[in-house]
Amino acid sequence: MRIKTVPTVEGIQRTTAVIAVLAAAVLLIEASSASALSCILGAGLMLANLYALSWTVRTMFALARQTGGATALGLIAAPLKMFLLAGIAFLIIESGRVNVFGFVAGTLTQFIAIFIEVGRVSIWEKLSALSH
């Protein structure tokens, strides 16, 4: 089966935010306020990452259209963005000011959101196919 419709960046970001708030609430009740805040920080980093990815892809396509093909900048932009993300995450954790468990939980909210959004789109596509 092929999925014809894909989740939007906005949908993934919205779902990430909702899951992050729920996860932070659970951490606040079950663990500590430090882990809840760290969860929100991790999720915020993932939201910024998705925004940066969206911007990077649009920029890469714009450069490719202008030059008539792929450019060196376009080819290294995404890996550089990932390197920057890893560096930021390292600096945040290395600072010792965050609860690592909460931060990692927050970063995982985006992966959960992606699975939810892909499933949601797939289910709606199946349901709409049944009604036709």
Protein Blocks (a to p, Z undefined) as FASTA:
>chain_A
ZZfbdcdfklmmmmmmmmmmmmmmmmmmmmcmklmmmmmmmmmmmmmmmmmmmmmmmmmm
mmmmmnopacfklmmmmmmmmmmmmmmmmmmmmnopacfklmmmmmmmmmmmmmmmmmmm
mmmmmmmmmmZZ
